[in-house]
Amino acid sequence: MHKQLAEANGMSYPMYGDYSPPPSHSYCFDPNMYHYQSGTSTPVNSYPIPVTATPVTPMPQQTMYGATPSSTGSSNHYAHQATGGSFPSPQVPEEDVVSRVISTFDQQHHDFRNAPPPVGSDVDSDGFGSLDRAGGWELFSKQLEPLVKTIIEFAKGVEGFTHLPQETQIQMLKGSVFELCLIFGAMYYNMDSHAVCWDRFPIPFSAIMSEDATEMSLVNEVHTTLHEIVALQPNTSELALLSACLLLDQSSSPNVGMLDTATIATTEMLKNALHSSIGARLGCMEMTANRIQEVETRIRQTARLHQEALQNFRLADPIASSKLPDLYKELFTIDRP
């Protein structure tokens, strides 16, 4: 991961030595580059969930299941400056901070969708039954690896993260990367089929079985978490803001120590934008705060369960676990909070 962070924008990677984060850069983002089909509404816990009427295999490029398209530049996504005067304002204007997070998220999502599937991950749901425990973890980690790389690229576009020391960046990624994988994954979750629909085939949760109780709990917890994220009816801008908030949240990364005031101010700014956008839809800011808190708590709980299940697998089969992708192993080491 040191290498990927250092190679931003073509930077060479020294094996040793200090790392300076890349300068600010802009993405060429066209808000009209996506076209989404209209969907139906499925009520869940009294919250209607917009999803496409029928899952498609393979999923066409214009279809996204678990989120509605965002309107980058809409005033709904910009919050007023945080009240109370607790923190100084960042040097970058608020609108630029919020819009850059949204455009970076959209750009990385676009790149992820158009990237070829990872080598060794080509198995359909009918083949899950033939996988042993080691094979299941290998497939899972290979499916997750390109998404992890996408999240690292997204983090580079989050104001308040890019100027931090490299080791602090890595600790913050370790403290939030699985959480952000769940948020990205929610865009591909189809409520009708209870499946994650990416690559060339859907992955129904009913096809994923394990004899290990912790692993099976993880499967069920991921399913429930995706369900709850989608129940918020988030658009992609709100998913971008939620991702950035979790990335910068100190409670996710207690090992990094106290963050500087500019990063804290940026986090507050992004939280305000997220609450403002969702609150405009729910009509009650108290309900909005509670719903977001519930989803964030569920996301973190699922990430901890993933860490527990992975550690159990490492202890049970150290040889097989050593063959998992290097980036996956580096991010999910035992020192992760």
Residue frames relative to the residue before (quaternion, step in Angstrom):
aa qw qx qy qz dx dy dz
M 1.0000 0.0000 0.0000 0.0000 0.00 0.00 0.00
H 0.5480 0.5762 -0.4020 0.4540 3.61 1.13 -0.55
K 0.6637 0.5252 -0.3047 0.4368 3.55 0.92 -0.94
Q 0.6864 0.4802 -0.3061 0.4522 3.58 0.86 -0.90
L 0.6408 0.5127 -0.3328 0.4644 3.59 0.97 -0.73
A 0.7027 0.4783 -0.2726 0.4507 3.58 0.95 -0.85
E 0.6850 0.4930 -0.2864 0.4536 3.58 1.15 -0.53
A 0.3049 0.7558 -0.5226 0.2503 3.60 1.17 0.35
N 0.8536 0.0453 -0.0766 0.5133 3.53 -0.95 0.99
G 0.7177 -0.4898 0.2604 0.4210 3.57 0.98 0.83
M 0.3725 0.7271 -0.5037 0.2808 3.60 1.15 0.29
S 0.4626 -0.6538 0.5145 0.3065 3.56 -1.05 0.71
Y 0.3295 -0.7555 0.5390 0.1735 3.54 -1.18 0.54
P 0.1877 -0.7679 0.6011 0.1172 3.59 -0.53 1.10
M 0.5220 -0.6526 0.4408 0.3275 3.57 -0.90 0.84
Y 0.7863 0.1049 -0.0581 0.6061 3.55 1.10 -0.71
G 0.5633 0.6069 -0.4406 0.3467 3.56 -1.24 0.28
D 0.6515 -0.5333 0.3775 0.3855 3.51 -1.31 0.25
Y 0.2605 -0.7494 0.5917 0.1430 3.51 -1.21 0.58
S 0.1341 -0.7573 0.6340 0.0810 3.54 -0.96 0.89
P 0.4662 -0.6874 0.4689 0.3005 3.60 -0.69 1.00
P 0.5890 -0.5984 0.4056 0.3612 3.58 -1.11 0.65
P 0.5700 -0.5795 0.4417 0.3797 3.58 -1.18 0.47
S 0.6531 -0.5016 0.3800 0.4213 3.52 -1.26 0.36
H 0.0070 -0.7903 0.6123 -0.0211 3.52 -1.03 0.81
S 0.3532 -0.7376 0.5377 0.2051 3.53 -1.18 0.49
Y 0.3466 -0.7127 0.5718 0.2120 3.52 -1.23 0.55
C 0.4142 -0.6712 0.5520 0.2703 3.53 -1.11 0.69
F 0.1061 0.8240 -0.5406 0.1326 3.54 0.02 1.29
D 0.1513 -0.7722 0.6140 0.0618 3.52 -0.84 1.04
P 0.3565 -0.7689 0.4789 0.2288 3.64 -0.39 1.11
N 0.6752 0.4800 -0.3011 0.4723 3.59 1.22 -0.25
M 0.4317 0.7398 -0.4406 0.2688 3.57 1.28 0.10
Y 0.7209 0.3943 -0.2491 0.5126 3.60 1.20 -0.38
H 0.0637 -0.7485 0.6559 0.0738 3.51 -1.23 0.56
Y 0.1174 -0.8177 0.5628 0.0292 3.55 -0.66 1.09
Q 0.4638 -0.6680 0.5082 0.2835 3.51 -1.02 0.82
S 0.5419 -0.5928 0.4712 0.3645 3.55 -1.18 0.48
G 0.2278 -0.8012 0.5432 0.1057 3.56 -1.10 0.65
T 0.4956 -0.6053 0.5184 0.3453 3.50 -1.36 -0.09
S 0.3845 -0.7066 0.5385 0.2507 3.55 -1.26 0.08
T 0.1047 -0.7945 0.5978 0.0188 3.54 -0.73 1.14
P 0.3214 -0.7714 0.5065 0.2121 3.64 -0.48 1.08
V 0.0431 0.7657 -0.6399 0.0488 3.56 -0.95 0.93
N 0.8288 -0.0849 0.0065 0.5530 3.56 -0.61 1.16
S 0.6711 -0.5314 0.2483 0.4534 3.55 1.09 0.95
Y 0.6123 0.4902 -0.3797 0.4906 3.60 1.23 0.31
P 0.3469 -0.7442 0.5223 0.2303 3.63 -0.54 1.06
I 0.1928 -0.7912 0.5750 0.0793 3.55 -0.94 0.92
P 0.2857 -0.7694 0.5412 0.1829 3.61 -0.59 1.05
V 0.1483 0.7626 -0.6166 0.1276 3.57 -0.69 1.10
T 0.5867 -0.5550 0.4348 0.3982 3.54 -1.22 0.32
A 0.6112 -0.6118 0.3592 0.3508 3.55 -1.04 0.74
T 0.8135 0.0699 0.0004 0.5773 3.59 0.94 -0.81
P 0.4262 -0.6882 0.5091 0.2924 3.62 -0.79 0.89
V 0.2239 -0.7844 0.5707 0.0942 3.54 -1.01 0.82
T 0.0446 -0.7819 0.6216 0.0133 3.56 -1.01 0.80
P 0.4606 -0.3310 -0.8007 0.1928 1.51 -1.13 2.22
M 0.5887 -0.5878 0.4141 0.3694 3.54 -1.18 0.49
P 0.3775 -0.7309 0.5089 0.2537 3.60 -0.65 0.99
Q 0.6446 -0.5718 0.3499 0.3676 3.54 -1.15 0.65
Q 0.7017 0.4856 -0.2952 0.4298 3.60 1.04 -0.61
T 0.6387 0.5464 -0.3256 0.4330 3.61 1.23 -0.12
M 0.0395 0.7604 -0.6478 0.0229 3.55 -1.02 0.85
Y 0.3731 -0.7953 0.4427 0.1796 3.53 -0.68 1.13
G 0.8473 0.3209 -0.1339 0.4016 3.55 0.42 -1.21
A 0.7644 0.2666 -0.1922 0.5547 3.63 1.16 0.19
T 0.4037 -0.6797 0.5505 0.2682 3.50 -1.19 0.56
P 0.5926 -0.5913 0.3891 0.3845 3.60 -1.07 0.57
S 0.3854 -0.7115 0.5384 0.2354 3.51 -1.10 0.71
S 0.3026 -0.7007 0.6087 0.2165 3.50 -1.32 0.33
T 0.2244 -0.8063 0.5337 0.1212 3.55 0.11 1.29
G 0.7507 0.3351 -0.2721 0.5001 3.51 -0.78 1.03
S 0.5023 0.6430 -0.4347 0.3811 3.59 1.23 -0.19
S 0.5410 -0.6498 0.4270 0.3206 3.54 -0.99 0.79
N 0.5224 0.6476 -0.4173 0.3656 3.62 1.19 -0.35
H 0.7144 0.4732 -0.2562 0.4473 3.57 1.10 -0.64
Y 0.6542 0.4809 -0.3273 0.4834 3.58 1.22 0.07
A 0.1801 -0.7864 0.5824 0.0999 3.57 -0.74 1.00
H 0.5551 -0.5729 0.4703 0.3775 3.54 -1.28 0.32
Q 0.6801 -0.4790 0.3562 0.4256 3.55 -1.24 0.41
A 0.5776 -0.6045 0.4195 0.3533 3.56 -1.00 0.84
T 0.3917 -0.7309 0.5137 0.2200 3.55 -0.93 0.92
G 0.6550 0.5377 -0.3765 0.3742 3.54 -1.27 0.29
G 0.2867 -0.8016 0.4869 0.1956 3.58 1.14 -0.48
S 0.3052 0.7895 -0.4916 0.2045 3.59 1.14 0.50
F 0.8037 0.1995 -0.0752 0.5556 3.55 1.01 -0.77
P 0.5050 -0.6230 0.4834 0.3510 3.60 -1.10 0.52
S 0.5458 -0.6102 0.4565 0.3485 3.55 -1.15 0.55
P 0.5027 -0.6232 0.4926 0.3411 3.60 -1.04 0.69
Q 0.6179 -0.5592 0.4011 0.3803 3.56 -1.23 0.40
V 0.6734 0.4728 -0.2923 0.4874 3.58 1.11 -0.63
P 0.5204 -0.6439 0.4470 0.3389 3.63 -0.86 0.85
E 0.6367 -0.5740 0.3628 0.3654 3.55 -1.12 0.76
E 0.6572 0.5198 -0.3243 0.4391 3.59 0.87 -0.92
D 0.6523 0.5127 -0.3190 0.4582 3.59 1.01 -0.77
V 0.6292 0.5381 -0.3338 0.4508 3.59 1.00 -0.81
V 0.7042 0.4627 -0.2647 0.4690 3.57 0.82 -1.01
S 0.6986 0.4751 -0.2898 0.4497 3.59 0.80 -0.97
R 0.6327 0.5269 -0.3483 0.4481 3.59 1.05 -0.63
V 0.6128 0.5341 -0.3445 0.4696 3.58 1.03 -0.75
I 0.6822 0.4930 -0.2880 0.4567 3.58 0.88 -0.96
S 0.6985 0.4659 -0.2871 0.4611 3.59 0.82 -0.93
T 0.6239 0.5267 -0.3401 0.4667 3.60 1.07 -0.69
F 0.6332 0.5262 -0.3195 0.4691 3.57 0.98 -0.86
D 0.6762 0.4894 -0.2942 0.4654 3.59 0.85 -0.95
Q 0.6594 0.5093 -0.3151 0.4545 3.58 0.95 -0.84
Q 0.6858 0.4707 -0.2881 0.4743 3.59 0.89 -0.89
H 0.6107 0.5289 -0.3497 0.4744 3.58 1.08 -0.65
H 0.6370 0.5238 -0.3193 0.4667 3.58 0.97 -0.85
D 0.6741 0.4899 -0.2975 0.4660 3.59 0.89 -0.92
F 0.6391 0.5331 -0.3258 0.4486 3.58 1.00 -0.81
R 0.6727 0.5109 -0.2960 0.4460 3.57 0.91 -0.93
N 0.7478 0.4107 -0.2131 0.4761 3.56 1.04 -0.75
A 0.5138 0.6336 -0.4254 0.3918 3.59 1.26 0.01
P 0.5411 -0.6034 0.4569 0.3666 3.62 -1.10 0.56
P 0.5831 -0.5848 0.4154 0.3813 3.61 -1.10 0.56
P 0.5789 -0.6037 0.4121 0.3613 3.59 -1.06 0.63
V 0.5592 -0.6065 0.4525 0.3387 3.55 -1.10 0.74
G 0.8055 0.2748 -0.2131 0.4798 3.56 -0.96 0.89
S 0.6450 0.5195 -0.3261 0.4557 3.59 1.27 0.07
D 0.4750 0.6956 -0.4213 0.3363 3.58 1.27 0.17
V 0.3989 0.6595 -0.5473 0.3262 3.56 -0.01 1.32
D 0.3193 -0.7498 0.5405 0.2093 3.58 -0.89 0.86
S 0.7313 -0.4512 0.2835 0.4257 3.55 -1.29 0.20
D 0.6010 0.5705 -0.3650 0.4245 3.60 1.12 -0.55
G 0.6805 0.5028 -0.2859 0.4499 3.57 1.19 -0.51
F 0.4650 0.6987 -0.4452 0.3121 3.59 1.22 -0.14
G 0.6378 0.5686 -0.3302 0.4012 3.56 1.01 -0.78
S 0.6841 0.4829 -0.2834 0.4675 3.58 1.18 -0.51
L 0.5566 0.6168 -0.3925 0.3946 3.60 1.25 -0.12
D 0.3128 -0.7045 0.5970 0.2224 3.56 -1.04 0.78
R 0.7550 -0.3937 0.2486 0.4617 3.57 -1.26 0.02
A 0.6704 0.4929 -0.3009 0.4659 3.58 0.89 -0.93
G 0.6545 0.5175 -0.3106 0.4554 3.57 1.00 -0.82
G 0.6338 0.5353 -0.3265 0.4530 3.56 1.06 -0.72
W 0.6725 0.4782 -0.2967 0.4807 3.57 0.95 -0.86
E 0.6303 0.5307 -0.3413 0.4524 3.58 1.01 -0.74
L 0.6622 0.4951 -0.3036 0.4734 3.58 0.92 -0.90
F 0.6550 0.5239 -0.3126 0.4459 3.58 0.90 -0.92
S 0.6967 0.4751 -0.2840 0.4564 3.58 0.84 -0.95
K 0.6569 0.4956 -0.3173 0.4714 3.60 1.05 -0.69
Q 0.6202 0.5156 -0.3407 0.4831 3.58 1.10 -0.62
L 0.7032 0.4841 -0.2620 0.4500 3.56 1.01 -0.82
E 0.5675 0.6569 -0.3842 0.3143 3.60 1.04 -0.72
P 0.6932 0.4444 -0.3217 0.4674 3.69 0.74 -0.81
L 0.6150 0.5320 -0.3502 0.4649 3.58 1.12 -0.56
V 0.6167 0.5334 -0.3350 0.4721 3.57 1.07 -0.74
K 0.6490 0.5057 -0.3173 0.4715 3.60 0.95 -0.83
T 0.6204 0.5358 -0.3337 0.4655 3.57 1.05 -0.76
I 0.6636 0.5068 -0.3028 0.4594 3.58 0.96 -0.86
I 0.6173 0.5283 -0.3476 0.4679 3.59 1.03 -0.70
E 0.6518 0.4965 -0.3121 0.4809 3.58 0.99 -0.82
F 0.6212 0.5311 -0.3379 0.4668 3.58 1.02 -0.75
A 0.6455 0.5414 -0.3262 0.4286 3.58 0.92 -0.90
K 0.6163 0.5644 -0.3456 0.4268 3.59 1.08 -0.67
G 0.7076 0.4424 -0.2607 0.4854 3.58 1.20 -0.42
V 0.5579 0.5990 -0.3909 0.4208 3.59 1.28 0.15
E 0.3907 -0.7108 0.5395 0.2259 3.55 -0.62 1.16
G 0.7235 0.3722 -0.2960 0.5003 3.56 -0.88 0.93
F 0.6961 0.4014 -0.2641 0.5334 3.58 1.26 -0.29
T 0.6857 0.5466 -0.3008 0.3749 3.57 0.83 -1.00
H 0.7082 0.4614 -0.2812 0.4543 3.62 1.04 -0.63
L 0.5149 0.6546 -0.4168 0.3643 3.61 1.25 -0.10
P 0.6070 -0.5351 0.4212 0.4096 3.63 -1.16 0.42
Q 0.6383 -0.5739 0.3501 0.3751 3.56 -1.08 0.70
E 0.6673 0.4997 -0.3228 0.4480 3.60 0.87 -0.84
T 0.6209 0.5189 -0.3396 0.4796 3.58 1.10 -0.63
Q 0.6171 0.5411 -0.3369 0.4614 3.57 1.02 -0.80
I 0.6721 0.5034 -0.3003 0.4524 3.56 0.88 -0.93
Q 0.6516 0.5038 -0.3217 0.4670 3.59 0.95 -0.82
M 0.6590 0.4977 -0.3135 0.4687 3.59 1.01 -0.75
L 0.6312 0.5085 -0.3336 0.4814 3.58 1.07 -0.67
K 0.6344 0.5227 -0.3333 0.4618 3.57 0.97 -0.80
G 0.7099 0.4759 -0.2555 0.4519 3.54 1.06 -0.77
S 0.8078 0.2743 -0.1237 0.5069 3.59 1.20 -0.19
V 0.4983 0.7113 -0.4276 0.2507 3.61 1.14 -0.36
F 0.6610 0.4776 -0.3348 0.4721 3.62 0.93 -0.71
E 0.5896 0.5662 -0.3565 0.4525 3.56 1.10 -0.67
L 0.6909 0.4642 -0.2751 0.4812 3.57 0.93 -0.90
C 0.5713 0.5655 -0.3813 0.4565 3.60 1.14 -0.52
L 0.6444 0.5173 -0.3210 0.4628 3.58 1.00 -0.79
I 0.6500 0.5105 -0.3223 0.4616 3.59 0.98 -0.79
F 0.6451 0.4892 -0.3174 0.4939 3.58 0.94 -0.82
G 0.6664 0.5281 -0.3047 0.4291 3.57 0.92 -0.91
A 0.5879 0.5952 -0.3696 0.4044 3.58 1.11 -0.61
M 0.6013 0.5716 -0.3625 0.4247 3.60 1.14 -0.51
Y 0.7317 0.3929 -0.2156 0.5136 3.57 1.25 -0.40
Y 0.5233 0.6444 -0.4100 0.3778 3.57 1.26 0.12
N 0.1765 -0.7903 0.5834 0.0622 3.56 -0.79 1.11
M 0.3872 -0.7628 0.4751 0.2061 3.56 -0.58 1.17
D 0.6269 0.5568 -0.3456 0.4213 3.59 1.06 -0.65
S 0.7846 0.3123 -0.1558 0.5125 3.57 0.92 -0.91
H 0.3103 -0.7557 0.5098 0.2696 3.61 1.28 -0.19
A 0.5380 0.6068 -0.3877 0.4383 3.53 0.94 0.95
V 0.3704 -0.6514 0.6058 0.2673 3.50 -1.31 0.45
C 0.1436 -0.8334 0.5334 0.0189 3.56 -0.53 1.20
W 0.3694 0.6872 -0.5663 0.2657 3.54 0.01 1.27
D 0.7056 0.3526 -0.3687 0.4919 3.52 -1.36 0.28
R 0.7584 -0.3956 0.2773 0.4376 3.59 -1.00 -0.76
F 0.7785 0.2349 -0.1253 0.5685 3.60 1.22 0.01
P 0.4877 -0.6433 0.4905 0.3282 3.59 -1.16 0.49
I 0.2384 -0.7380 0.6109 0.1595 3.56 -1.21 0.54
P 0.1562 -0.8098 0.5585 0.0893 3.62 -0.09 1.23
F 0.5191 -0.6526 0.4498 0.3200 3.57 -0.95 0.81
S 0.5933 0.5864 -0.3648 0.4135 3.59 1.12 -0.54
A 0.6598 0.5135 -0.3065 0.4551 3.59 1.21 -0.44
I 0.6423 0.5176 -0.3186 0.4669 3.59 1.25 -0.26
M 0.0687 0.8044 -0.5796 0.1108 3.54 -0.48 1.25
S 0.0116 0.7813 -0.6240 0.0081 3.55 -1.18 0.60
E 0.4405 -0.6868 0.5132 0.2662 3.55 -1.11 0.73
D 0.6043 0.5447 -0.3558 0.4598 3.57 1.25 -0.34
A 0.4736 -0.7168 0.4352 0.2693 3.58 -0.69 1.10
T 0.6585 0.5074 -0.3199 0.4545 3.60 0.96 -0.80
E 0.6541 0.5065 -0.3163 0.4643 3.56 0.98 -0.80
M 0.6566 0.4923 -0.3187 0.4742 3.57 0.98 -0.76
S 0.6121 0.5288 -0.3442 0.4766 3.58 1.09 -0.65
L 0.6243 0.5379 -0.3323 0.4588 3.57 1.06 -0.74
V 0.6329 0.5266 -0.3313 0.4608 3.58 0.94 -0.86
N 0.6928 0.4740 -0.2789 0.4665 3.57 0.85 -0.97
E 0.6538 0.5198 -0.3126 0.4523 3.56 1.04 -0.79
V 0.6232 0.5189 -0.3393 0.4767 3.60 1.01 -0.75
H 0.6314 0.5367 -0.3249 0.4558 3.56 0.98 -0.89
T 0.6876 0.4810 -0.2811 0.4657 3.59 0.84 -0.98
T 0.6531 0.5281 -0.3158 0.4414 3.57 0.98 -0.84
L 0.6425 0.5011 -0.3258 0.4796 3.59 0.92 -0.84
H 0.6122 0.5597 -0.3278 0.4522 3.55 1.06 -0.83
E 0.7132 0.4610 -0.2648 0.4568 3.59 0.83 -0.99
I 0.6052 0.5357 -0.3624 0.4641 3.59 1.07 -0.63
V 0.6828 0.4819 -0.2861 0.4687 3.56 0.88 -0.97
A 0.6064 0.5851 -0.3530 0.4066 3.60 1.09 -0.67
L 0.5876 0.5626 -0.3675 0.4509 3.58 1.23 -0.31
Q 0.3072 -0.7598 0.4961 0.2866 3.57 1.28 -0.35
P 0.1947 0.8269 -0.5154 0.1126 3.61 0.90 0.77
N 0.3100 -0.6742 0.6174 0.2610 3.53 -1.21 0.49
T 0.7043 -0.4864 0.2934 0.4257 3.58 -1.21 0.26
S 0.5902 0.5607 -0.3732 0.4450 3.60 1.10 -0.55
E 0.6741 0.4861 -0.2936 0.4724 3.57 0.96 -0.83
L 0.6184 0.5162 -0.3447 0.4820 3.59 1.07 -0.63
A 0.6195 0.5368 -0.3357 0.4640 3.58 1.06 -0.73
L 0.6852 0.4794 -0.2823 0.4702 3.57 0.88 -0.93
L 0.6300 0.5224 -0.3299 0.4704 3.58 1.02 -0.78
S 0.6400 0.5260 -0.3187 0.4607 3.59 0.99 -0.83
A 0.6790 0.4883 -0.2936 0.4630 3.57 0.87 -0.94
C 0.6381 0.5296 -0.3280 0.4526 3.59 1.00 -0.77
L 0.6726 0.4787 -0.2984 0.4790 3.59 0.93 -0.84
L 0.6121 0.5544 -0.3448 0.4461 3.59 1.06 -0.74
L 0.7719 0.3806 -0.1826 0.4754 3.58 0.87 -0.98
D 0.5090 0.6706 -0.4164 0.3433 3.58 1.24 -0.23
Q 0.4356 -0.7276 0.4697 0.2452 3.58 -0.66 1.11
S 0.6131 0.5754 -0.3613 0.4031 3.59 1.03 -0.68
S 0.6282 0.5222 -0.3387 0.4669 3.59 1.23 -0.41
S 0.7941 0.2135 -0.0815 0.5633 3.59 1.18 -0.58
P 0.0599 -0.8514 0.5201 0.0330 3.62 0.46 1.13
N 0.6084 0.5933 -0.3537 0.3908 3.60 1.18 -0.42
V 0.6126 0.5941 -0.3558 0.3809 3.62 1.16 -0.33
G 0.4405 -0.6934 0.4705 0.3223 3.61 1.16 -0.28
M 0.7435 -0.3842 0.2954 0.4608 3.54 -1.29 -0.33
L 0.3228 -0.7393 0.5616 0.1839 3.57 -0.87 1.00
D 0.5880 -0.5794 0.4229 0.3737 3.56 -1.22 0.45
T 0.6671 -0.5461 0.3373 0.3782 3.54 -1.23 0.52
A 0.6130 0.5557 -0.3611 0.4301 3.61 1.06 -0.64
T 0.6557 0.4962 -0.3103 0.4770 3.59 1.00 -0.82
I 0.6402 0.5154 -0.3248 0.4680 3.59 0.99 -0.80
A 0.6535 0.5100 -0.3119 0.4642 3.58 0.98 -0.83
T 0.6322 0.5257 -0.3272 0.4657 3.57 1.03 -0.78
T 0.6326 0.5314 -0.3281 0.4580 3.58 0.98 -0.84
E 0.6553 0.5036 -0.3098 0.4701 3.59 0.93 -0.87
M 0.6337 0.5430 -0.3202 0.4484 3.55 1.01 -0.84
L 0.6851 0.4760 -0.2810 0.4744 3.58 0.90 -0.94
K 0.6243 0.5271 -0.3386 0.4667 3.60 1.04 -0.73
N 0.6449 0.5196 -0.3230 0.4580 3.57 0.95 -0.84
A 0.6511 0.5137 -0.3137 0.4624 3.57 0.98 -0.85
L 0.6464 0.5188 -0.3107 0.4652 3.58 1.01 -0.86
H 0.6888 0.4743 -0.2836 0.4692 3.58 0.83 -0.96
S 0.6342 0.5360 -0.3326 0.4471 3.58 1.02 -0.76
S 0.6816 0.4986 -0.2905 0.4500 3.57 0.92 -0.92
I 0.7101 0.4307 -0.2633 0.4908 3.59 0.82 -0.99
G 0.6297 0.5549 -0.3314 0.4309 3.58 1.02 -0.76
A 0.6118 0.5502 -0.3504 0.4474 3.57 1.08 -0.67
R 0.6831 0.4695 -0.2771 0.4859 3.57 1.15 -0.61
L 0.7218 0.4314 -0.2489 0.4807 3.59 0.91 -0.89
G 0.3905 -0.7707 0.4352 0.2533 3.58 1.18 -0.46
C 0.7528 0.2637 -0.1719 0.5781 3.59 1.26 0.07
M 0.3656 -0.7658 0.4837 0.2142 3.60 -0.49 1.15
E 0.6177 0.5339 -0.3565 0.4542 3.60 1.06 -0.63
M 0.6462 0.4971 -0.3121 0.4878 3.57 0.99 -0.82
T 0.6264 0.5485 -0.3302 0.4447 3.57 1.01 -0.82
A 0.6718 0.4969 -0.2978 0.4616 3.57 0.85 -0.98
N 0.6653 0.5033 -0.3035 0.4604 3.58 0.95 -0.84
R 0.6640 0.5081 -0.3074 0.4544 3.58 0.93 -0.88
I 0.6586 0.4961 -0.3112 0.4725 3.58 0.93 -0.87
Q 0.6437 0.5210 -0.3194 0.4607 3.58 0.98 -0.83
E 0.6387 0.5244 -0.3238 0.4608 3.59 0.98 -0.79
V 0.6707 0.4885 -0.2990 0.4712 3.57 0.92 -0.89
E 0.6562 0.5070 -0.3185 0.4593 3.60 0.91 -0.86
T 0.6421 0.5196 -0.3194 0.4644 3.59 0.99 -0.81
R 0.6499 0.5086 -0.3085 0.4731 3.57 0.97 -0.86
I 0.6425 0.5291 -0.3219 0.4512 3.59 0.94 -0.87
R 0.6858 0.4724 -0.2903 0.4714 3.59 0.87 -0.92
Q 0.6169 0.5443 -0.3410 0.4548 3.58 1.03 -0.75
T 0.6615 0.5004 -0.3017 0.4701 3.58 0.96 -0.85
A 0.6353 0.5277 -0.3268 0.4595 3.58 1.02 -0.78
R 0.6490 0.5024 -0.3207 0.4728 3.60 0.99 -0.76
L 0.6436 0.5135 -0.3245 0.4655 3.58 1.02 -0.75
H 0.6043 0.5376 -0.3507 0.4720 3.59 1.08 -0.68
Q 0.6538 0.5120 -0.3147 0.4596 3.58 0.93 -0.87
E 0.6548 0.5153 -0.3047 0.4613 3.57 0.99 -0.84
A 0.6699 0.4935 -0.2997 0.4668 3.59 0.91 -0.90
L 0.6512 0.5113 -0.3167 0.4629 3.58 0.98 -0.82
Q 0.6526 0.5082 -0.3195 0.4625 3.58 0.94 -0.82
N 0.6256 0.5259 -0.3383 0.4665 3.60 1.00 -0.73
F 0.6509 0.5075 -0.3127 0.4701 3.57 1.00 -0.82
R 0.6355 0.5330 -0.3307 0.4501 3.60 0.97 -0.81
L 0.6822 0.4812 -0.2882 0.4690 3.56 0.94 -0.88
A 0.6870 0.4893 -0.2812 0.4577 3.58 1.02 -0.78
D 0.8112 0.0580 0.0117 0.5817 3.60 1.01 -0.77
P 0.1073 -0.8466 0.5181 0.0567 3.62 0.39 1.19
I 0.6213 0.5456 -0.3573 0.4344 3.61 1.05 -0.63
A 0.6904 0.4629 -0.2833 0.4784 3.58 0.83 -0.96
S 0.6685 0.5073 -0.3155 0.4430 3.60 0.93 -0.81
S 0.6087 0.5604 -0.3542 0.4359 3.59 1.14 -0.53
K 0.6615 0.5144 -0.2978 0.4572 3.59 1.23 -0.38
L 0.4417 0.6779 -0.4694 0.3536 3.59 1.25 0.08
P 0.6658 -0.5147 0.3385 0.4211 3.64 -1.11 0.50
D 0.5860 -0.6288 0.3877 0.3329 3.56 -0.98 0.89
L 0.6639 0.5070 -0.3187 0.4478 3.59 0.88 -0.89
Y 0.6289 0.5301 -0.3253 0.4665 3.57 1.01 -0.80
K 0.6755 0.4879 -0.2975 0.4660 3.59 0.90 -0.91
E 0.6548 0.5276 -0.3220 0.4350 3.58 0.96 -0.83
L 0.6998 0.4774 -0.2773 0.4532 3.57 0.91 -0.88
F 0.7883 0.3064 -0.1485 0.5125 3.56 0.97 -0.83
T 0.1837 0.7772 -0.5674 0.2009 3.55 0.84 1.03
I 0.6920 -0.5191 0.3128 0.3922 3.53 -1.27 0.40
D 0.6424 0.5409 -0.3380 0.4248 3.61 1.16 -0.47
R 0.4226 0.6892 -0.4898 0.3263 3.58 1.25 0.07
P 0.4953 -0.6729 0.4509 0.3139 3.61 -0.90 0.87
